[in-house]
Amino acid sequence: MFKKCLLIATLTGSVFAANVKMDLNERESANHFHTKGSEKFASLVKDYTKGSVDITVHPGSSLVKGNPLKAVKDGTVAMADMFIPFTAGGGKVFGISALPFIATSYEDAYKLYQISKPAYEDTAKKWNQKLLYSVTWPASGFYANKKMESIEDFKGVKTRTYDKNSADFVNGAGGNAVALPWGEVYSALRTGMVDSVITSSTSGKDGKFWEVLNNFTKISYAYPLQAVTINLDYWNSLDKSQQEAILKAADEIEKEQWEVVKSEDKDALDTMAQNGIKISEANETLKKELSIVADKLLLEYLADTDDETKKIFEEYRR
């Protein structure tokens, strides 16, 4: 049920727009670049609304331990920053950014996002929320104790994956996908429960993977999206000037964070290299072999999706 946000009328001879306080559940840790983006967004909103909208960011999923999409829908929390592929159950379109090798650069990822954005917005609306902005992660690569040079190197390898797409991809390449919460990945690598991980450079840096693995192959598997949404009941309680100010802040922080992620990627790769992880580009043989697996997954995805989603790929590939 929608929990009414705190409204405080300001009286100085006349009644102005009510002040609004809202909480934003941030999935990432306090020092993460996504969290810093959320905090700057909140600061811009406060500035642009002249203090009438005050957003408090709560890092580390401290407000919502379960599904943030449902939590925002129900009004358990007013806003959330969520990893879109984890919410693919809310609508198949949410899995687009995590499909293998659809986007192979930041420019591709941004183009795909812009084309997909109306569908993301429609899906969010069905879940009683409004999409405010979305930012990519650095490209997902493959961490292991060997350089991945051909598809044969995937055979039998136990790999921690982060969604259905990545699990299907690893299994399709001959590996064994393992679903694990992020908090259990490091210990699973240390004990041999898993041999490898498919994730971003940022996650490898944050997880100190150099203590348990020694290779990162930049297969540029996918550029998955993170998104900030707001509950529609909260949104509709705001006046037009407040809504416009929030959208202005969202547009500004989205553009900025799409640049920040590139420097974050470079910093993470540099940090891992300095700590002993060997970083290499995927060779042409590996790219070709993995593309065959990816093409099969895309055909399966499109065979079981709606016309709106199919049109996204038609436009993207023009």
One Martini backbone bead per residue (centre of mass of N, CA, C, O) as a GRO file, in nm:
protein
  318
    1MET     BB    1   0.099   0.034   0.019
    2PHE     BB    2   0.077   0.359   0.010
    3LYS     BB    3   0.309   0.579   0.151
    4LYS     BB    4   0.282   0.871   0.268
    5CYS     BB    5   0.436   1.143   0.227
    6LEU     BB    6   0.598   1.408   0.359
    7LEU     BB    7   0.400   1.699   0.430
    8ILE     BB    8   0.499   2.056   0.429
    9ALA     BB    9   0.373   2.346   0.482
   10THR     BB   10   0.459   2.670   0.365
   11LEU     BB   11   0.451   2.974   0.558
   12THR     BB   12   0.454   3.322   0.397
   13GLY     BB   13   0.143   3.443   0.366
   14SER     BB   14   0.154   3.175   0.187
   15VAL     BB   15   0.103   2.889  -0.009
   16PHE     BB   16   0.319   2.654  -0.099
   17ALA     BB   17   0.476   2.408  -0.195
   18ALA     BB   18   0.517   2.116  -0.075
   19ASN     BB   19   0.709   1.934   0.119
   20VAL     BB   20   0.936   1.654   0.035
   21LYS     BB   21   1.000   1.324   0.158
   22MET     BB   22   1.243   1.078   0.037
   23ASP     BB   23   1.332   0.740  -0.033
   24LEU     BB   24   1.638   0.573  -0.156
   25ASN     BB   25   1.712   0.263  -0.277
   26GLU     BB   26   2.041   0.144  -0.275
   27ARG     BB   27   2.216  -0.123  -0.396
   28GLU     BB   28   2.481   0.001  -0.342
   29SER     BB   29   2.750   0.110  -0.213
   30ALA     BB   30   2.876   0.403  -0.092
   31ASN     BB   31   3.138   0.406  -0.317
   32HIS     BB   32   2.976   0.377  -0.558
   33PHE     BB   33   2.899   0.512  -0.864
   34HIS     BB   34   2.591   0.481  -0.841
   35THR     BB   35   2.561   0.616  -0.565
   36LYS     BB   36   2.685   0.888  -0.641
   37GLY     BB   37   2.467   0.944  -0.849
   38SER     BB   38   2.224   0.945  -0.655
   39GLU     BB   39   2.333   1.174  -0.472
   40LYS     BB   40   2.347   1.389  -0.694
   41PHE     BB   41   2.056   1.378  -0.773
   42ALA     BB   42   1.943   1.466  -0.496
   43SER     BB   43   2.091   1.740  -0.498
   44LEU     BB   44   1.961   1.853  -0.756
   45VAL     BB   45   1.671   1.839  -0.664
   46LYS     BB   46   1.699   2.030  -0.425
   47ASP     BB   47   1.794   2.268  -0.595
   48TYR     BB   48   1.562   2.278  -0.823
   49THR     BB   49   1.331   2.288  -0.572
   50LYS     BB   50   1.426   2.464  -0.333
   51GLY     BB   51   1.386   2.218  -0.108
   52SER     BB   52   1.098   2.062  -0.161
   53VAL     BB   53   1.291   1.811  -0.236
   54ASP     BB   54   1.389   1.531  -0.023
   55ILE     BB   55   1.651   1.296  -0.076
   56THR     BB   56   1.730   0.978   0.063
   57VAL     BB   57   2.013   0.778   0.057
   58HIS     BB   58   2.031   0.404   0.072
   59PRO     BB   59   2.270   0.197   0.095
   60GLY     BB   60   2.286  -0.151   0.056
   61SER     BB   61   1.984  -0.228   0.074
   62SER     BB   62   1.861  -0.117   0.362
   63LEU     BB   63   1.538  -0.119   0.279
   64VAL     BB   64   1.579  -0.354   0.047
   65LYS     BB   65   1.613  -0.712   0.013
   66GLY     BB   66   1.444  -0.759  -0.222
   67ASN     BB   67   1.224  -0.653  -0.455
   68PRO     BB   68   1.230  -0.334  -0.583
   69LEU     BB   69   0.993  -0.331  -0.778
   70LYS     BB   70   0.778  -0.406  -0.562
   71ALA     BB   71   0.842  -0.188  -0.351
   72VAL     BB   72   0.763   0.049  -0.535
   73LYS     BB   73   0.482  -0.040  -0.613
   74ASP     BB   74   0.380  -0.047  -0.297
   75GLY     BB   75   0.544   0.188  -0.130
   76THR     BB   76   0.772   0.100   0.065
   77VAL     BB   77   0.930   0.272  -0.148
   78ALA     BB   78   0.971   0.547  -0.344
   79MET     BB   79   1.272   0.462  -0.430
   80ALA     BB   80   1.503   0.308  -0.683
   81ASP     BB   81   1.804   0.124  -0.742
   82MET     BB   82   1.824  -0.101  -1.024
   83PHE     BB   83   1.884  -0.412  -1.167
   84ILE     BB   84   1.725  -0.492  -1.444
   85PRO     BB   85   1.780  -0.804  -1.495
   86PHE     BB   86   1.657  -0.883  -1.207
   87THR     BB   87   1.357  -0.767  -1.330
   88ALA     BB   88   1.254  -0.950  -1.574
   89GLY     BB   89   0.982  -1.052  -1.443
   90GLY     BB   90   0.835  -0.770  -1.507
   91GLY     BB   91   0.969  -0.787  -1.803
   92LYS     BB   92   1.129  -0.883  -2.084
   93VAL     BB   93   1.264  -0.609  -2.157
   94PHE     BB   94   1.464  -0.607  -1.903
   95GLY     BB   95   1.673  -0.815  -2.064
   96ILE     BB   96   1.820  -0.671  -2.302
   97SER     BB   97   2.101  -0.562  -2.180
   98ALA     BB   98   2.183  -0.891  -2.118
   99LEU     BB   99   2.238  -0.961  -2.395
  100PRO     BB  100   2.455  -1.115  -2.594
  101PHE     BB  101   2.626  -0.904  -2.816
  102ILE     BB  102   2.453  -0.654  -2.889
  103ALA     BB  103   2.648  -0.487  -2.726
  104THR     BB  104   3.008  -0.359  -2.788
  105SER     BB  105   2.956  -0.066  -2.667
  106TYR     BB  106   2.874   0.232  -2.539
  107GLU     BB  107   2.733   0.332  -2.792
  108ASP     BB  108   2.549   0.089  -2.828
  109ALA     BB  109   2.416   0.094  -2.546
  110TYR     BB  110   2.285   0.375  -2.579
  111LYS     BB  111   2.120   0.316  -2.828
  112LEU     BB  112   1.956   0.083  -2.708
  113TYR     BB  113   1.833   0.245  -2.478
  114GLN     BB  114   1.681   0.460  -2.644
  115ILE     BB  115   1.502   0.250  -2.794
  116SER     BB  116   1.397   0.104  -2.517
  117LYS     BB  117   1.273   0.320  -2.325
  118PRO     BB  118   0.963   0.308  -2.382
  119ALA     BB  119   0.942   0.011  -2.279
  120TYR     BB  120   1.041   0.065  -1.994
  121GLU     BB  121   0.821   0.271  -1.922
  122ASP     BB  122   0.578   0.083  -1.962
  123THR     BB  123   0.663  -0.131  -1.756
  124ALA     BB  124   0.684   0.052  -1.510
  125LYS     BB  125   0.386   0.141  -1.513
  126LYS     BB  126   0.273  -0.147  -1.451
  127TRP     BB  127   0.451  -0.100  -1.166
  128ASN     BB  128   0.387   0.184  -1.047
  129GLN     BB  129   0.614   0.350  -1.226
  130LYS     BB  130   0.893   0.574  -1.288
  131LEU     BB  131   1.131   0.644  -1.514
  132LEU     BB  132   1.420   0.844  -1.479
  133TYR     BB  133   1.696   0.664  -1.500
  134SER     BB  134   1.988   0.527  -1.687
  135VAL     BB  135   2.279   0.302  -1.637
  136THR     BB  136   2.556   0.156  -1.709
  137TRP     BB  137   2.778  -0.089  -1.711
  138PRO     BB  138   3.037  -0.239  -1.742
  139ALA     BB  139   3.152  -0.476  -1.915
  140SER     BB  140   3.121  -0.805  -1.933
  141GLY     BB  141   3.335  -1.057  -1.808
  142PHE     BB  142   3.600  -1.314  -1.762
  143TYR     BB  143   3.672  -1.494  -1.473
  144ALA     BB  144   3.989  -1.668  -1.410
  145ASN     BB  145   4.272  -1.917  -1.421
  146LYS     BB  146   4.240  -1.834  -1.733
  147LYS     BB  147   4.264  -1.786  -2.055
  148MET     BB  148   4.024  -1.716  -2.299
  149GLU     BB  149   4.051  -1.874  -2.638
  150SER     BB  150   3.807  -2.081  -2.630
  151ILE     BB  151   3.527  -2.272  -2.592
  152GLU     BB  152   3.683  -2.503  -2.446
  153ASP     BB  153   3.736  -2.327  -2.178
  154PHE     BB  154   3.424  -2.371  -2.075
  155LYS     BB  155   3.437  -2.659  -2.012
  156GLY     BB  156   3.306  -2.731  -1.694
  157VAL     BB  157   3.281  -2.450  -1.587
  158LYS     BB  158   3.219  -2.282  -1.286
  159THR     BB  159   2.973  -2.017  -1.311
  160ARG     BB  160   2.898  -1.709  -1.209
  161THR     BB  161   2.579  -1.568  -1.247
  162TYR     BB  162   2.320  -1.288  -1.285
  163ASP     BB  163   2.124  -1.438  -1.498
  164LYS     BB  164   1.957  -1.602  -1.737
  165ASN     BB  165   2.129  -1.519  -1.977
  166SER     BB  166   2.411  -1.594  -1.855
  167ALA     BB  167   2.338  -1.889  -1.799
  168ASP     BB  168   2.270  -1.974  -2.091
  169PHE     BB  169   2.544  -1.899  -2.206
  170VAL     BB  170   2.729  -2.082  -2.040
  171ASN     BB  171   2.582  -2.347  -2.108
  172GLY     BB  172   2.611  -2.311  -2.424
  173ALA     BB  173   2.943  -2.319  -2.389
  174GLY     BB  174   2.977  -2.573  -2.159
  175GLY     BB  175   2.910  -2.480  -1.892
  176ASN     BB  176   2.839  -2.406  -1.531
  177ALA     BB  177   2.588  -2.259  -1.390
  178VAL     BB  178   2.582  -2.033  -1.098
  179ALA     BB  179   2.373  -1.937  -0.836
  180LEU     BB  180   2.462  -1.629  -0.658
  181PRO     BB  181   2.514  -1.427  -0.427
  182TRP     BB  182   2.739  -1.183  -0.403
  183GLY     BB  183   2.829  -1.241  -0.097
  184GLU     BB  184   2.931  -1.556  -0.197
  185VAL     BB  185   3.157  -1.547  -0.416
  186TYR     BB  186   3.432  -1.540  -0.278
  187SER     BB  187   3.403  -1.805  -0.111
  188ALA     BB  188   3.342  -1.986  -0.360
  189LEU     BB  189   3.621  -1.944  -0.489
  190ARG     BB  190   3.797  -2.042  -0.249
  191THR     BB  191   3.641  -2.340  -0.231
  192GLY     BB  192   3.534  -2.429  -0.541
  193MET     BB  193   3.232  -2.388  -0.618
  194VAL     BB  194   3.376  -2.188  -0.810
  195ASP     BB  195   3.587  -2.077  -1.101
  196SER     BB  196   3.398  -1.834  -1.199
  197VAL     BB  197   3.314  -1.503  -1.353
  198ILE     BB  198   3.043  -1.295  -1.469
  199THR     BB  199   3.153  -0.953  -1.499
  200SER     BB  200   3.269  -0.662  -1.405
  201SER     BB  201   3.526  -0.457  -1.331
  202THR     BB  202   3.405  -0.337  -1.075
  203SER     BB  203   3.344  -0.606  -0.932
  204GLY     BB  204   3.635  -0.711  -0.931
  205LYS     BB  205   3.742  -0.485  -0.757
  206ASP     BB  206   3.543  -0.502  -0.513
  207GLY     BB  207   3.612  -0.829  -0.482
  208LYS     BB  208   3.913  -0.897  -0.501
  209PHE     BB  209   3.997  -1.122  -0.728
  210TRP     BB  210   4.316  -1.140  -0.700
  211GLU     BB  211   4.291  -1.349  -0.448
  212VAL     BB  212   4.144  -1.595  -0.655
  213LEU     BB  213   4.238  -1.471  -0.934
  214ASN     BB  214   4.424  -1.411  -1.273
  215ASN     BB  215   4.183  -1.358  -1.494
  216PHE     BB  216   4.071  -1.125  -1.768
  217THR     BB  217   3.826  -1.148  -2.019
  218LYS     BB  218   3.722  -0.924  -2.278
  219ILE     BB  219   3.413  -1.008  -2.411
  220SER     BB  220   3.175  -0.816  -2.401
  221TYR     BB  221   2.891  -0.939  -2.330
  222ALA     BB  222   2.764  -0.681  -2.162
  223TYR     BB  223   2.540  -0.376  -2.087
  224PRO     BB  224   2.400  -0.339  -1.812
  225LEU     BB  225   2.129  -0.196  -1.634
  226GLN     BB  226   2.058   0.087  -1.435
  227ALA     BB  227   1.769   0.206  -1.230
  228VAL     BB  228   1.557   0.484  -1.161
  229THR     BB  229   1.264   0.491  -0.957
  230ILE     BB  230   0.911   0.594  -0.909
  231ASN     BB  231   0.636   0.613  -0.751
  232LEU     BB  232   0.332   0.722  -0.874
  233ASP     BB  233   0.208   0.840  -0.618
  234TYR     BB  234   0.436   1.024  -0.555
  235TRP     BB  235   0.453   1.168  -0.826
  236ASN     BB  236   0.147   1.276  -0.820
  237SER     BB  237   0.202   1.457  -0.552
  238LEU     BB  238   0.341   1.640  -0.732
  239ASP     BB  239   0.418   1.912  -0.880
  240LYS     BB  240   0.508   2.031  -1.181
  241SER     BB  241   0.776   2.171  -1.092
  242GLN     BB  242   0.893   1.922  -0.949
  243GLN     BB  243   0.891   1.728  -1.187
  244GLU     BB  244   1.071   1.898  -1.375
  245ALA     BB  245   1.317   1.903  -1.185
  246ILE     BB  246   1.363   1.596  -1.175
  247LEU     BB  247   1.402   1.557  -1.482
  248LYS     BB  248   1.645   1.741  -1.503
  249ALA     BB  249   1.826   1.579  -1.310
  250ALA     BB  250   1.808   1.307  -1.458
  251ASP     BB  251   1.928   1.399  -1.729
  252GLU     BB  252   2.199   1.498  -1.616
  253ILE     BB  253   2.295   1.234  -1.467
  254GLU     BB  254   2.284   1.044  -1.705
  255LYS     BB  255   2.498   1.177  -1.882
  256GLU     BB  256   2.725   1.172  -1.672
  257GLN     BB  257   2.728   0.857  -1.604
  258TRP     BB  258   2.804   0.766  -1.899
  259GLU     BB  259   3.097   0.880  -1.843
  260VAL     BB  260   3.186   0.765  -1.570
  261VAL     BB  261   3.192   0.460  -1.649
  262LYS     BB  262   3.451   0.478  -1.820
  263SER     BB  263   3.646   0.560  -1.587
  264GLU     BB  264   3.573   0.323  -1.404
  265ASP     BB  265   3.673   0.101  -1.588
  266LYS     BB  266   3.969   0.191  -1.603
  267ASP     BB  267   4.026   0.188  -1.299
  268ALA     BB  268   3.961  -0.112  -1.252
  269LEU     BB  269   4.170  -0.231  -1.447
  270ASP     BB  270   4.417  -0.101  -1.317
  271THR     BB  271   4.383  -0.223  -1.035
  272MET     BB  272   4.399  -0.521  -1.120
  273ALA     BB  273   4.675  -0.510  -1.258
  274GLN     BB  274   4.832  -0.411  -1.000
  275ASN     BB  275   4.722  -0.699  -0.854
  276GLY     BB  276   4.774  -0.938  -1.102
  277ILE     BB  277   4.576  -0.921  -1.326
  278LYS     BB  278   4.516  -1.059  -1.633
  279ILE     BB  279   4.455  -0.864  -1.926
  280SER     BB  280   4.232  -0.950  -2.205
  281GLU     BB  281   4.144  -0.990  -2.517
  282ALA     BB  282   3.940  -1.120  -2.732
  283ASN     BB  283   3.960  -1.329  -2.973
  284GLU     BB  284   3.834  -1.413  -3.278
  285THR     BB  285   3.760  -1.704  -3.217
  286LEU     BB  286   3.595  -1.654  -2.960
  287LYS     BB  287   3.392  -1.456  -3.075
  288LYS     BB  288   3.271  -1.648  -3.287
  289GLU     BB  289   3.181  -1.878  -3.097
  290LEU     BB  290   3.003  -1.698  -2.902
  291SER     BB  291   2.811  -1.584  -3.123
  292ILE     BB  292   2.658  -1.845  -3.174
  293VAL     BB  293   2.532  -1.861  -2.896
  294ALA     BB  294   2.399  -1.578  -2.898
  295ASP     BB  295   2.215  -1.615  -3.149
  296LYS     BB  296   2.042  -1.839  -3.026
  297LEU     BB  297   1.933  -1.672  -2.784
  298LEU     BB  298   1.793  -1.453  -2.951
  299LEU     BB  299   1.594  -1.633  -3.103
  300GLU     BB  300   1.453  -1.733  -2.845
  301TYR     BB  301   1.368  -1.456  -2.740
  302LEU     BB  302   1.201  -1.360  -2.999
  303ALA     BB  303   0.998  -1.609  -3.008
  304ASP     BB  304   0.900  -1.496  -2.691
  305THR     BB  305   0.786  -1.211  -2.797
  306ASP     BB  306   0.691  -0.904  -2.870
  307ASP     BB  307   0.661  -0.662  -3.111
  308GLU     BB  308   0.797  -0.428  -2.961
  309THR     BB  309   1.067  -0.578  -2.912
  310LYS     BB  310   1.133  -0.648  -3.206
  311LYS     BB  311   1.152  -0.346  -3.300
  312ILE     BB  312   1.405  -0.275  -3.146
  313PHE     BB  313   1.598  -0.458  -3.320
  314GLU     BB  314   1.532  -0.340  -3.593
  315GLU     BB  315   1.629  -0.050  -3.529
  316TYR     BB  316   1.917  -0.112  -3.416
  317ARG     BB  317   2.005  -0.264  -3.711
  318ARG     BB  318   1.999  -0.017  -3.925
   0.00000   0.00000   0.00000
